[in-house]
């Protein structure tokens, strides 16, 4: 029954997406890389949610919540603020310029070399951090729920290897043959499936704990460990113990928001959906609907971890990434397990596909077209995009098993590694928009300094600072370095943002009221849960 429900849901998603794409032209640049610039708000929101939420969240964040409490919720809730900035400031400007990739803006604003350097960093960050961790956490979850190793009569590590290979191969097929629109359609169905399945886990658990009364179940879990529900951490981000702290509250005011603004307003795999919008109105809808979903998502990726502490106590403190799979096995009836694993597979595939598609887009348009074959036509670029996806998928599958046994959990590992790439790129893009005096030479100096600064401070000197504080310091120093170098180099012509005339730029009339609601909701959430 579990296998049947898995096959039925997976088959339905594949059939629906294929049917929707039957008349689409996937051999053009916009058709393959941007979904023909036809994505609507609901599709963008569903795709953004599933591109972001994958097994590194379900497994990693629930594992962290189990061990450290609800403080981890900051990663999700503050995303709503960044999505407001994306909708009101960045989306109108990206769509006005008719961009296909973020590095493309850097060439318009600075020069071709800056574009190339950022493009290379983006591709490296996808292959070295995001793709392998997504595959490994997905395999870990599927192995724990379905016992693949027992089914195939192999060791657990071999079972995980096999699962990584299968999931990675399926994900590559989706990304290679369907382009962005295939990814977006499958994301939308799987995204809402993930919300339903994800909410079922805490709902069924609380019903069981409360003998059929969900509120009584919640009350029982809360009374068992009320301190776990506090969203404000009292850890110190400076001094002894700062390096091992999970998320000190003070980091919300240093590097965390820089990271969130980068991810939701500049990260290629996220912004590519916005660039594929049919108009500005639908782009803003998609971003702001995602902001609302991100505030609600902790019910799926934090609450189960707190329930796991009620069930398992401290028995899994050394293996927090096993908490969520074990909770799923404990509370889900067998016939629902197949549907849940299908949605899990969709979540893995979504993030994996999106990263592959974005990396292929960046390589094809920002590197191949610029340096290798300048006269390449659109069909040639699509072929290169497909080949790039295949090569990167193979690399990610090979690296994935080696991210096991991260000391602070897989989600924490992902964030630590992201700091190497995200903050330098963010500082250059923000400087491009906000500081007209920063030159191309200044941008490259800031990029190089940022890369070296984080690696040197965190991995070489091992300073007693939380890694997010290092992000904040790095961002400020990057901006300062860019201004100093720019002052010492030749002045450039002032950048003027031109309207490419590609899309209707009329904004959504509810964008500002909806944004105000999201900001207010976030503040109230912290005021209420910060006093638990």
C-alpha positions as MATLAB code, in Angstrom:
seq = 'XXXXXXXXXXXXXXXXXXXXXXXXXXXXXXXXXXXXXXXXXXXXXXXXXXXXXXXXXXXXXXXXXXXXXXXXXXXXXXXXXXXXXXXXXXXXXXXXXXXXXXXXXXXXXXXXXXXXXXXXXXXXXXXXXXXXXXXXXXXXXXXXXXXXXXXXXXXXXXXXXXXXXXXXXXXXXXXXXXXXXXXXXXXXXXXXXXXXXXXXXXXXXXXXXXXXXXXXXXXXXXXXXXXXXXXXXXXXXXXXXXXXXXXXXXXXXXXXXXXXXXXXXXXXXXXXXXXXXXXXXXXXXXXXXXXXXXXXXXXXXXXXXXXXXXXXXXXXXXXXXXXXXXXXXXXXXXXXXXXXXXXXXXXXXXXXXXXXXXXXXXXXXXXXXXXXXXXXXXXXXXXXXXXXXXXXXXXXXXXXXXXXXXXXXXXXXXXXXXXXXXXXXXXXXXXXXXXXXXXXXXXXXXXXXXXXXXXXXXXXXXXXXXXXXXXXXXXXXXXXXXXXXXXXXXXXXXXXXXXXXXXXXXXXXXXXXXXXXXXXXXXXXXXXXXXX';
ca = [
       0.000    0.000    0.000;
       2.828    2.397    0.864;
       4.550    1.640   -2.449;
       1.258    2.062   -4.328;
       0.493    5.508   -2.859;
       4.097    6.546   -3.569;
       3.860    5.507   -7.227;
       0.392    7.032   -7.712;
       1.327   10.488   -6.397;
       4.733   10.561   -8.115;
       3.139    9.433  -11.367;
       0.405   12.077  -11.127;
       2.964   14.878  -10.636;
       5.032   13.730  -13.621;
       1.926   13.332  -15.841;
       0.484   16.739  -14.880;
       3.739   18.612  -15.484;
       4.317   16.851  -18.825;
       0.726   17.597  -19.912;
       1.072   21.299  -19.020;
       4.305   21.550  -21.026;
       3.036   19.734  -24.138;
       2.766   22.944  -26.219;
       5.690   24.874  -24.733;
       8.769   25.747  -26.767;
      11.675   24.459  -24.701;
      14.361   25.036  -27.344;
      14.540   28.821  -26.830;
      16.496   30.704  -24.172;
      13.444   32.170  -22.420;
      11.420   28.983  -22.924;
      13.992   26.680  -21.302;
      15.674   28.898  -18.709;
      12.735   31.184  -17.724;
       9.627   29.105  -18.381;
       8.723   31.345  -21.323;
       8.266   34.276  -18.897;
       4.772   32.943  -18.168;
       4.797   32.035  -14.450;
       1.905   33.270  -12.287;
       1.923   34.233   -8.596;
       0.607   30.907   -7.273;
       3.082   28.899   -9.369;
       5.956   31.169   -8.278;
       4.972   30.840   -4.584;
       4.642   27.054   -4.752;
       7.930   26.755   -6.599;
       9.782   29.144   -4.268;
       8.514   27.279   -1.202;
       9.631   23.896   -2.472;
      12.894   25.209   -3.911;
      13.688   26.470   -0.418;
      12.129   23.762    1.783;
      13.741   20.405    1.267;
      14.980   17.547    3.396;
      17.825   19.616    4.837;
      14.994   21.605    6.484;
      12.704   18.703    7.400;
      15.568   16.600    8.742;
      18.103   19.263    9.740;
      15.869   21.955   11.247;
      13.641   19.498   13.111;
      16.801   17.857   14.431;
      18.070   21.242   15.586;
      14.683   22.119   17.166;
      14.733   18.782   19.018;
      18.150   19.523   20.500;
      18.118   23.331   20.797;
      14.462   24.383   20.851;
      12.486   26.829   18.695;
      15.328   29.372   18.376;
      16.016   27.910   14.915;
      12.691   29.463   13.771;
      14.557   32.728   13.044;
      15.831   31.292    9.750;
      12.231   30.979    8.530;
      10.401   33.931   10.090;
      12.958   36.571    9.075;
      12.652   35.304    5.497;
       9.294   37.114    5.330;
      11.076   40.454    5.841;
      13.552   39.685    3.048;
      10.693   38.659    0.733;
       9.033   42.045    1.363;
      12.281   43.740    0.251;
      12.428   41.435   -2.788;
       8.850   42.271   -3.800;
       8.992   46.035   -3.283;
      12.569   46.899   -4.288;
      14.421   44.220   -6.250;
      11.713   42.569   -8.399;
      10.657   45.840  -10.128;
      14.282   46.589  -11.018;
      15.167   43.070  -12.216;
      12.093   42.875  -14.435;
      12.647   46.392  -15.757;
      16.113   45.353  -16.968;
      14.734   42.111  -18.471;
      17.411   39.994  -16.759;
      17.835   36.238  -17.181;
      20.572   35.826  -14.545;
      21.830   37.875  -11.586;
      25.435   38.009  -12.935;
      23.962   39.691  -16.036;
      23.137   42.736  -13.847;
      26.745   42.867  -12.645;
      28.014   43.238  -16.208;
      25.548   46.065  -16.840;
      26.560   47.779  -13.592;
      30.298   46.959  -13.413;
      32.035   44.875  -16.098;
      32.239   41.427  -17.700;
      34.906   40.073  -15.343;
      32.775   40.811  -12.256;
      29.909   38.957  -13.926;
      32.142   35.967  -14.663;
      33.643   35.770  -11.170;
      30.209   35.792   -9.521;
      28.896   33.241  -12.038;
      31.758   30.864  -11.183;
      31.210   31.351   -7.440;
      27.503   30.580   -7.840;
      28.210   27.332   -9.691;
      30.836   26.266   -7.121;
      28.437   27.043   -4.234;
      25.714   24.897   -5.830;
      28.001   21.902   -6.371;
      30.040   22.129   -3.157;
      27.289   22.880   -0.632;
      23.604   22.868   -1.598;
      23.286   19.920   -4.000;
      25.219   17.302   -1.962;
      23.508   18.191    1.352;
      20.043   18.091   -0.253;
      20.757   14.662   -1.742;
      22.254   13.253    1.464;
      19.470   14.433    3.781;
      16.879   13.147    1.305;
      18.529    9.742    1.147;
      18.814    9.657    4.950;
      15.083   10.310    5.325;
      13.990    7.801    2.686;
      16.327    5.151    4.128;
      14.979    5.718    7.652;
      11.316    5.516    6.589;
      11.459    2.833    3.885;
      14.441    0.757    5.158;
      15.975    0.616    1.667;
      19.073   -1.188    2.981;
      16.970   -3.953    4.540;
      14.829   -4.212    1.421;
      17.915   -4.637   -0.795;
      19.876   -6.648    1.802;
      22.786   -4.191    1.906;
      24.426   -2.079    4.640;
      22.860    1.226    5.709;
      25.627    3.270    4.064;
      25.208    1.301    0.830;
      21.435    1.871    1.000;
      22.016    5.621    1.318;
      24.465    5.553   -1.637;
      21.894    3.737   -3.794;
      19.130    6.167   -2.794;
      21.360    9.167   -3.586;
      22.105    7.705   -7.010;
      18.423    7.068   -7.825;
      17.097   10.408   -6.531;
      19.939   12.351   -8.160;
      19.344   10.643  -11.499;
      15.577   11.305  -11.457;
      16.197   14.938  -10.479;
      18.668   15.366  -13.309;
      16.140   14.002  -15.833;
      13.502   16.530  -14.694;
      15.921   19.458  -14.865;
      17.531   18.435  -18.160;
      14.438   17.709  -20.220;
      11.826   20.052  -18.749;
      13.669   23.284  -18.014;
      12.401   25.831  -15.490;
       8.707   25.435  -16.302;
       8.755   21.676  -15.647;
      10.488   22.366  -12.339;
       7.976   25.103  -11.452;
       4.879   22.986  -12.196;
       6.133   19.936  -10.300;
       7.149   22.251   -7.450;
       3.667   23.740   -7.182;
       1.940   20.376   -6.714;
       4.676   18.945   -4.501;
       4.842   22.217   -2.529;
       1.242   22.071   -1.443;
       1.552   18.305   -0.999;
       4.495   18.955    1.321;
       2.424   21.367    3.420;
      -0.389   18.810    3.749;
       1.928   15.872    4.499;
       4.178   17.994    6.713;
       1.225   19.217    8.790;
      -0.103   15.658    9.128;
       2.978   14.597   11.123;
       2.567   17.044   14.068;
      -1.250   16.840   13.840;
      -1.347   13.036   14.183;
       1.337   13.136   16.872;
      -0.556   15.728   18.943;
      -3.845   13.817   18.512;
      -2.143   10.665   19.807;
      -0.528   12.495   22.752;
      -3.804   14.267   23.657;
      -6.023   11.150   23.252;
      -7.866   12.688   20.311;
      -7.647   16.308   21.495;
      -5.014   18.255   19.538;
      -4.982   21.189   21.996;
      -4.501   18.836   24.936;
      -1.671   17.173   23.033;
      -0.013   20.545   22.415;
      -0.442   21.458   26.082;
       1.170   18.180   27.160;
       4.183   18.695   24.868;
       4.528   22.304   26.087;
       4.351   21.347   29.785;
       6.980   18.659   29.218;
       9.609   21.257   28.192;
       8.280   24.862   27.958;
      11.802   26.267   27.549;
      12.035   24.548   24.143;
       9.286   26.839   22.774;
      11.157   30.096   23.390;
      12.286   31.649   20.099;
      14.878   33.938   21.706;
      18.212   32.263   22.398;
      20.268   33.330   25.390;
      23.473   31.964   23.887;
      26.368   34.375   23.449;
      27.632   35.080   19.963;
      30.911   36.525   21.258;
      33.592   34.874   23.406;
      33.914   31.358   24.787;
      31.335   28.981   23.309;
      30.287   31.385   20.530;
      31.521   29.082   17.742;
      29.326   26.204   18.924;
      26.251   28.387   19.620;
      23.324   27.588   17.367;
      21.596   30.943   16.861;
      22.210   33.705   19.428;
      19.399   36.287   19.310;
      21.842   39.136   18.669;
      22.819   37.720   15.239;
      19.400   38.768   13.926;
      20.772   42.306   13.968;
      24.187   41.609   12.376;
      24.712   39.060    9.613;
      21.433   37.114    9.538;
      19.401   39.702    7.631;
      22.258   40.211    5.134;
      22.131   36.477    4.429;
      18.327   36.497    4.154;
      18.330   39.472    1.801;
      20.928   37.741   -0.380;
      19.050   34.435   -0.498;
      15.583   35.833   -1.227;
      16.546   38.764   -3.451;
      19.748   37.674   -5.251;
      20.148   33.882   -5.174;
      19.814   32.642   -8.757;
      17.689   29.551   -7.964;
      15.158   31.764   -6.142;
      15.154   34.836   -8.360;
      14.958   32.763  -11.546;
      11.261   32.113  -10.758;
      10.693   35.863  -10.370;
      12.510   36.572  -13.637;
      10.174   34.043  -15.277;
       7.026   35.902  -14.107;
       4.459   36.963  -16.676;
       4.497   40.520  -15.221;
       5.521   42.490  -12.107;
       2.108   42.031  -10.464;
       2.422   38.216  -10.513;
       6.077   38.377   -9.389;
       5.115   40.438   -6.335;
       2.194   38.132   -5.556;
       4.485   35.098   -5.708;
       7.107   36.650   -3.418;
       4.625   37.908   -0.803;
       2.561   34.696   -0.768;
       5.861   32.905   -0.124;
       6.480   35.284    2.799;
       3.188   34.203    4.366;
       4.007   30.532    3.831;
       7.456   31.000    5.417;
       5.840   32.309    8.619;
       3.595   29.213    8.757;
       6.276   26.692    7.735;
       7.731   26.284   11.297;
       4.645   24.135   11.998;
       6.251   21.647    9.590;
       9.978   22.097   10.214;
      10.225   23.100   13.892;
       7.174   21.793   15.789;
       7.840   18.096   14.919;
      11.315   18.465   16.471;
       9.766   19.737   19.721;
       7.285   16.833   19.670;
      10.255   14.515   19.039;
      11.805   15.697   22.319;
       8.592   14.703   24.119;
       8.711   11.215   22.594;
      12.433   10.461   22.596;
      13.828   12.621   25.429;
      17.598   13.042   25.180;
      18.195    9.609   23.650;
      18.923   11.043   20.178;
      21.042   14.060   21.194;
      24.054   12.597   19.388;
      21.962   11.829   16.272;
      19.472   14.712   15.925;
      19.092   14.161   12.179;
      17.348   10.846   12.938;
      14.544   12.481   14.964;
      12.235   13.441   12.099;
      12.390   10.132   10.185;
      11.713    8.216   13.427;
       8.776   10.489   14.312;
       7.280    9.959   10.836;
       7.505    6.175   11.245;
       5.941    6.438   14.686;
       2.862    8.531   13.873;
       2.005    8.031   10.171;
      -0.228    5.075    9.241;
       1.381    2.731    6.719;
      -0.951    3.661    3.849;
       0.056    7.343    4.186;
       3.764    6.596    4.283;
       3.955    6.203    0.502;
       2.315    9.592   -0.101;
       4.651   11.190    2.436;
       7.772    9.702    0.832;
       6.503   10.809   -2.602;
       6.188   14.383   -1.322;
       9.594   14.080    0.333;
      11.000   12.916   -2.976;
       9.341   15.933   -4.601;
      10.968   18.260   -2.058;
      14.388   16.760   -2.719;
      13.897   16.851   -6.477;
      12.646   20.430   -6.385;
      15.655   21.914   -4.627;
      18.008   19.672   -6.602;
      16.341   20.481   -9.959;
      16.234   24.190   -9.218;
      19.909   24.362   -8.348;
      20.823   22.336  -11.447;
      18.674   24.514  -13.697;
      20.087   27.716  -12.194;
      23.688   26.524  -12.421;
      23.109   25.500  -16.051;
      21.530   28.895  -16.797;
      24.456   30.765  -15.263;
      27.070   28.643  -17.079;
      25.328   28.788  -20.464;
      24.580   32.518  -20.506;
      27.298   34.012  -18.291;
      30.298   31.835  -19.219;
      29.739   29.753  -22.394;
      28.027   32.520  -24.413;
      30.486   35.149  -23.189;
      33.822   33.337  -23.515;
      33.531   30.035  -25.354;
      31.106   30.633  -28.241;
      29.925   34.216  -28.493;
      27.767   33.571  -31.574;
      25.952   30.541  -30.060;
      22.262   30.529  -31.007;
      19.425   29.786  -28.575;
      19.210   26.071  -29.456;
      22.932   25.670  -28.821;
      22.615   27.383  -25.411;
      19.783   25.016  -24.424;
      21.946   22.007  -25.403;
      24.831   23.400  -23.305;
      22.417   23.968  -20.421;
      21.294   20.345  -20.537;
      24.876   19.054  -20.706;
      25.899   21.254  -17.765;
      22.990   19.936  -15.694;
      24.093   16.358  -16.366;
      27.739   16.997  -15.406;
      26.839   18.897  -12.217;
      24.375   16.174  -11.201;
      27.127   13.550  -11.453;
      29.483   15.706   -9.342;
      26.820   16.297   -6.675;
      25.962   12.583   -6.483;
      29.657   11.811   -5.978;
      30.109   14.389   -3.183;
      26.803   13.768   -1.324;
      27.785   10.783    0.893;
      30.760   12.701    2.317;
      28.638   15.302    4.158;
      27.527   12.752    6.778;
      28.327   13.201   10.478;
      28.287   17.022   10.535;
      28.994   17.819   14.218;
      26.285   20.496   14.618;
      23.751   18.942   12.256;
      23.383   19.145    8.499;
      21.393   22.388    8.390;
      24.013   24.174   10.492;
      26.759   22.812    8.201;
      24.935   24.153    5.139;
      24.668   27.627    6.650;
      28.329   27.696    7.714;
      29.489   26.768    4.213;
      27.098   29.258    2.593;
      28.943   32.095    4.333;
      31.944   31.526    2.088;
      29.958   32.532   -0.999;
      26.783   34.387   -0.023;
      28.105   37.456    1.795;
      30.779   38.508   -0.769;
      28.253   38.180   -3.614;
      25.560   40.004   -1.608;
      27.865   42.919   -0.811;
      28.776   43.389   -4.490;
      25.155   43.278   -5.698;
      23.929   45.608   -2.929;
      26.776   48.014   -3.713;
      25.736   47.865   -7.374;
      22.242   49.086   -6.496;
      22.831   51.424   -3.547;
      26.305   52.935   -4.005;
      26.794   54.599   -7.420;
      30.408   55.577   -6.609;
      31.574   51.953   -6.346;
      33.554   51.019   -9.473;
      34.258   47.686  -11.155;
      37.709   47.569   -9.534;
      36.107   48.206   -6.139;
      33.547   45.450   -6.696;
      36.239   42.875   -7.533;
      38.325   43.951   -4.511;
      35.311   43.526   -2.228;
      34.537   40.120   -3.710;
      38.086   38.841   -3.232;
      38.451   40.288    0.267;
      35.117   38.805    1.378;
      36.005   35.294    0.249;
      39.361   35.325    2.037;
      38.103   37.116    5.164;
      35.441   34.534    6.078;
      37.659   31.507    5.420;
      40.563   33.064    7.339;
      38.496   34.200   10.337;
      36.323   31.095   10.735;
      38.497   28.206    9.550;
      42.111   29.423   10.007;
      42.112   31.773   13.028;
      38.986   30.101   14.496;
      38.001   33.313   16.280;
      35.526   33.103   19.157;
      32.675   34.665   17.206;
      29.478   33.096   15.930;
      29.766   32.590   12.180;
      26.785   34.913   11.529;
      28.557   37.745   13.376;
      31.503   37.161   11.033;
      29.066   37.594    8.135;
      27.985   40.982    9.522;
      31.561   42.199   10.038;
      32.545   40.899    6.610;
      29.666   42.729    4.916;
      30.594   46.086    6.490;
      34.305   45.619    5.660;
      33.459   44.593    2.078;
      31.472   47.778    1.526;
      34.316   49.840    3.059;
      36.978   48.104    0.899;
      34.878   48.695   -2.229;
      34.587   52.406   -1.469;
      38.304   52.792   -0.682;
      39.446   51.003   -3.863;
      36.857   52.895   -5.926;
      38.156   56.214   -4.581;
      41.680   55.252   -5.685;
      40.729   54.082   -9.180;
      39.439   55.784  -12.285;
      35.871   57.071  -12.139;
      33.328   55.398  -14.412;
      30.205   56.597  -16.186;
      27.149   56.690  -13.969;
      25.029   53.557  -14.364;
      21.539   54.248  -15.721;
      18.963   51.477  -15.396;
      17.166   51.144  -18.731;
      13.739   49.635  -19.332;
      14.153   46.600  -21.592;
      10.418   46.728  -22.400;
      10.037   42.975  -21.847;
       7.188   42.925  -19.302;
       4.281   44.931  -17.897;
       5.723   46.690  -14.823;
       2.434   47.724  -13.178;
       2.736   46.694   -9.486;
       0.205   44.633   -7.507;
      -2.114   47.092   -5.722;
      -2.059   45.057   -2.492;
       1.741   44.708   -2.401;
       2.335   47.376    0.266;
      -0.586   46.445    2.600;
       0.378   42.759    2.366;
       4.005   43.662    3.118;
       2.948   45.665    6.190;
       0.937   42.666    7.417;
       3.945   40.323    7.059;
       6.249   42.703    8.974;
       3.674   43.161   11.760;
       3.051   39.400   11.988;
       6.792   38.739   12.341;
       7.201   41.298   15.145;
       4.148   39.976   17.049;
       5.426   36.398   16.740;
       8.705   37.348   18.415;
       6.973   39.394   21.106;
       4.666   36.481   21.991;
       7.047   33.511   21.715;
      10.020   35.461   23.059;
       8.397   35.543   26.493;
       7.722   31.813   26.865;
];
